[in-house]
Every structure is written in structure tokens, then in C-alpha cells.
Amino acid sequence: MAQFSSTGDAAYSDRMMQALGELGARHIYFQLLYLRCFERKATGSLEPRMAEELRLLPAQLTAYRKQAQTFLERILDIDQVGREIRQNTKAAYFFDKPHDPDLFHFEPVPASFGVIRNGECGEILYPNTIRDLIDFSLRECVKRESPVRRCRSCGRYFPIIGRVTAEYCSRPSPSGKLCRSTAPVRKWAESRRSDQVFQEYRREYKRRFSWIKAGKLTEEQFAAWHKAAKARKKDCDQEVISLDEFKEWLKDS
């Protein structure tokens, strides 16, 4: 875009529009940005101000992400700050004190009111920037008092709607299956495997401990074996070695 501004060569703006079109498939904001640029290009009004907006965008996105992350942690995260969202907001924002630069700063957004899906009425956002989208979404969470939680599977935040004990989100994995569908099964498999590792370790522990009473093993020898066995068990729990390898080690140790 900067090259177009300095040379007037339409080929640069064409490449920019192509890049924005590709980004538009990944996030709705870039669709809006594409449409705005397209409108200006069609009317011949692509100007240096637009180039400056695009140049600053990467740094702005990084700043917005950090500020929104802080907002989620300090205002909405049910596991860190509880469910009193309005109280959390009141404690973080003061009308008569300087704004915390690490926390998202709310500004007026272009919104109206009207009929939305299913015939319901509500606020309608007309965003000009990605900041408008973030601003509107965060204030809606506070208005609706909707807490969030990190998914125990993918680690991303999701809204707590209904069951407050929900641990997994409804986002699809690369395979197309939802976290809430696959994570409990994986957790059960991991738990079962962990139980098998413990059972093998416990069985051999009892057997070797009985050798002390039978005079086949000294307490010092048992202590040395026990230390090594715990280290091997940890490796197996962390899947550094397989269960079969752990069982083989117990047998030969």
C-alpha cells in the first residue's frame, strides 16, 4: 500500500486487495477491511491515511490481544476471579483515575438497535475497525455477566453457558471433532494408563518389600531400588517410556 501511495501503480493496490481477500476468509474483520478498501479503490480515493492504518495494524493487533487477554483474566475468568463480573469490572475501572494501559480501554462504538435473528431485538454493531469488534464483544460479556474458562483440552477461553462445571469447549479440532467430545475420552484413557502404571509399580514394590523380611534384600538395597523405580515410573507416566518397557525394567531390575 505504501508503494501504491508513492508511485500510484495500481498493481500494488491489486496485490494488497488480493492479500486482504485471502485474510478475509480467516477473520470477519479482514472482510470488513477488504470491503472498505474496495469501496475506496472503486471511487479512486485510496489515500495515505489508509496506508498508515494498514502499516500500524500488526502492532495494534498485538496490543489489543494482550489487553483483551488481561481483561479476560481479571474480569471474566471464573477460575481466577470468580463469577462476580460486575464487581470485578468495578474494581478494575475507575471513572476518576488514569486508565491501566495493560487493560482494554473501552471507547464509543458505532452501534444501533433493531431486529436481529429469530425476530429478537438487540444492539447491532457497525464496526469500522477490529477494535470495535473486540470492544463490543467484551462489553457484551460484562452486560450479560458471562464468565469464561480455559478449555482443559485446547487451552483457549470459552463462555460458561449453562453448566458452571463445564471443562471443555465446543471448538472443532483439526479432525473436526469437538473438544468436549474427544477430551473426556482421552482423559479417561490417560487415567486408565496411569492406573496400570501404578498397579505394576505397586505390585513390584510389595514383592520387594517382602524380601526384606525374608532376608533376601537389605533395607539399603530396597531404598536404592525404590529410588530408581520411582524415576522409571515418572518416565512412564510422562510417556518417555512405554508401559511394556516399564514392566520389563521392573522384571529385570
Secondary structure in CASP SS format (residue, H / E / C, confidence):
PFRMAT SS
TARGET T0000
AUTHOR 0000-0000-0000
METHOD secondary structure of the structure
MODEL  1
M C 1.00
A H 1.00
Q H 1.00
F H 1.00
S H 1.00
S H 1.00
T H 1.00
G C 1.00
D C 1.00
A H 1.00
A H 1.00
Y H 1.00
S H 1.00
D H 1.00
R H 1.00
M H 1.00
M H 1.00
Q H 1.00
A H 1.00
L H 1.00
G H 1.00
E H 1.00
L H 1.00
G H 1.00
A C 1.00
R C 1.00
H C 1.00
I H 1.00
Y H 1.00
F H 1.00
Q H 1.00
L H 1.00
L H 1.00
Y H 1.00
L H 1.00
R H 1.00
C H 1.00
F H 1.00
E H 1.00
R H 1.00
K H 1.00
A H 1.00
T C 1.00
G C 1.00
S C 1.00
L C 1.00
E C 1.00
P H 1.00
R H 1.00
M H 1.00
A H 1.00
E H 1.00
E H 1.00
L H 1.00
R H 1.00
L H 1.00
L H 1.00
P H 1.00
A H 1.00
Q H 1.00
L H 1.00
T H 1.00
A H 1.00
Y H 1.00
R H 1.00
K H 1.00
Q H 1.00
A H 1.00
Q H 1.00
T H 1.00
F H 1.00
L H 1.00
E H 1.00
R H 1.00
I H 1.00
L H 1.00
D E 1.00
I H 1.00
D H 1.00
Q H 1.00
V H 1.00
G C 1.00
R C 1.00
E C 1.00
I H 1.00
R H 1.00
Q H 1.00
N H 1.00
T H 1.00
K H 1.00
A H 1.00
A H 1.00
Y C 1.00
F C 1.00
F C 1.00
D C 1.00
K C 1.00
P C 1.00
H C 1.00
D C 1.00
P C 1.00
D C 1.00
L C 1.00
F C 1.00
H C 1.00
F C 1.00
E C 1.00
P C 1.00
V C 1.00
P C 1.00
A E 1.00
S E 1.00
F E 1.00
G E 1.00
V E 1.00
I C 1.00
R H 1.00
N H 1.00
G H 1.00
E C 1.00
C E 1.00
G E 1.00
E E 1.00
I E 1.00
L E 1.00
Y C 1.00
P C 1.00
N C 1.00
T C 1.00
I H 1.00
R H 1.00
D H 1.00
L H 1.00
I H 1.00
D H 1.00
F H 1.00
S H 1.00
L H 1.00
R H 1.00
E H 1.00
C H 1.00
V H 1.00
K H 1.00
R H 1.00
E C 1.00
S C 1.00
P C 1.00
V E 1.00
R E 1.00
R E 1.00
C C 1.00
R C 1.00
S C 1.00
C C 1.00
G C 1.00
R C 1.00
Y E 1.00
F E 1.00
P E 1.00
I C 1.00
I C 1.00
G C 1.00
R C 1.00
V C 1.00
T C 1.00
A C 1.00
E C 1.00
Y C 1.00
C C 1.00
S C 1.00
R C 1.00
P E 1.00
S C 1.00
P C 1.00
S C 1.00
G C 1.00
K C 1.00
L E 1.00
C H 1.00
R H 1.00
S H 1.00
T H 1.00
A H 1.00
P H 1.00
V H 1.00
R H 1.00
K H 1.00
W H 1.00
A H 1.00
E H 1.00
S H 1.00
R H 1.00
R H 1.00
S H 1.00
D H 1.00
Q H 1.00
V H 1.00
F H 1.00
Q H 1.00
E H 1.00
Y H 1.00
R H 1.00
R H 1.00
E H 1.00
Y H 1.00
K H 1.00
R H 1.00
R H 1.00
F H 1.00
S H 1.00
W H 1.00
I H 1.00
K H 1.00
A H 1.00
G C 1.00
K C 1.00
L C 1.00
T C 1.00
E H 1.00
E H 1.00
Q H 1.00
F H 1.00
A H 1.00
A H 1.00
W H 1.00
H H 1.00
K H 1.00
A H 1.00
A H 1.00
K H 1.00
A H 1.00
R H 1.00
K H 1.00
K H 1.00
D H 1.00
C H 1.00
D H 1.00
Q C 1.00
E C 1.00
V C 1.00
I C 1.00
S C 1.00
L H 1.00
D H 1.00
E H 1.00
F H 1.00
K H 1.00
E H 1.00
W H 1.00
L H 1.00
K H 1.00
D H 1.00
S C 1.00
END
